[in-house]
Amino acid sequence: MNEIVGIKTLSTIEKLSQKFTLEKPIAEDSFYDFNFGSYVNMLPIRINISQRFNLDKELLISIVYKGFNISLTEIDKQFINIDKILSIQSDHFSCLVLNEHYGLFLEKLKQKDLIYIKSYIEVLFLAIEKQKQIEDGKRIIEKDILNYFKENKELAKKFKRILDTEHLPYIKQHRPDIVASWKYYQEFEKMCEELDS
């Protein structure tokens, strides 16, 4: 799985396309560099500060999650990190401006403007974290699914039949070590045994 996640995805698909004579993937048309994480529904956020500071040109600050938005090579090509300029320290987020906006950013903004932007962004970071907690609370986890199957025994048996006959026979036969490593599947199997007894 590590070979098809994040920035490795494109090179893996290119190798597979050569091996199996498939159409070569085009990086520009894809999301191969993305590594989706827990902030995927909220970021990036682009803040247009042009009007607030009476700038004659558009100036955007992009708030991105350090773990997923753009690969490091793409960030280096297109953006400049302004965390240090704003004196922002975050384990999760970074503030970026496009290369072509960086000169305008340095030229037009005074120290008091940077302080205002920093305080605004820090409040925004807190709001993003709060929303993430709300979204995390809505997530269904493996234990929820197992509990659902405990309450719906016939559905659990039907699901087990489908897994046993359609989805897992090959892997159970040829790679039982992989199946044995699936903690929640093992719990599901044990639960189904108890339902049968």
C-alpha positions, 0 to 999 in steps of 0.5 A: 500500500505504501507504493500507491499512497501520496507522492509514490503513487505516480511513479508506481502507476508509471512502472505498472503502465510500462510493465503492462503496456497501459497508457502512461499517466499524466501528472498534471491531470491527476491528484497523484501528489495528494496524501489525503488526511484528516483535514481533507474537507477543510483545507486548503483555505485561501484568504484574500487579504487585498481589500483589507489592506487596500492592495491594488493586486490580489494577494492570497494566503493559503492555509495548508495542512503540512501532511497532505495538500501539495508534495514538497516539490510542488510547494517549492516550485509554486509557493513560499512558506511565510510561517517565519515572517508571520511568527507562526508555529504550528505542528499541523498547518502552514501559511503559503503565498504564491511565488509571484505574490511574495514580493507584493507581500513583503513590499506592501505589508507593514509590521502592524499588518503582519500582527493582524494577519497572524492573530487572524490566522491563529484564530482560524487554526483554532476554528479548524481544529474545533471543526476537525474534532466535530468531524472526528466525532461523526466518524464510524470506527471499526468497533461501531461496525462490530457492535452493529453486527452484534445487534443485527445477527442475520446481517452479520451472517450474510456479510460473512457469507459474502466475504467467505465466498466472494471476497476472501477465498483467494487471499485466505488460501494464498496469504493467510498471514495477511488475513491473520493480521487484520485485527478487526476481521479476527474479532468479526470472525470470532463474533460470527462463531459465537453467533453460530453456537 
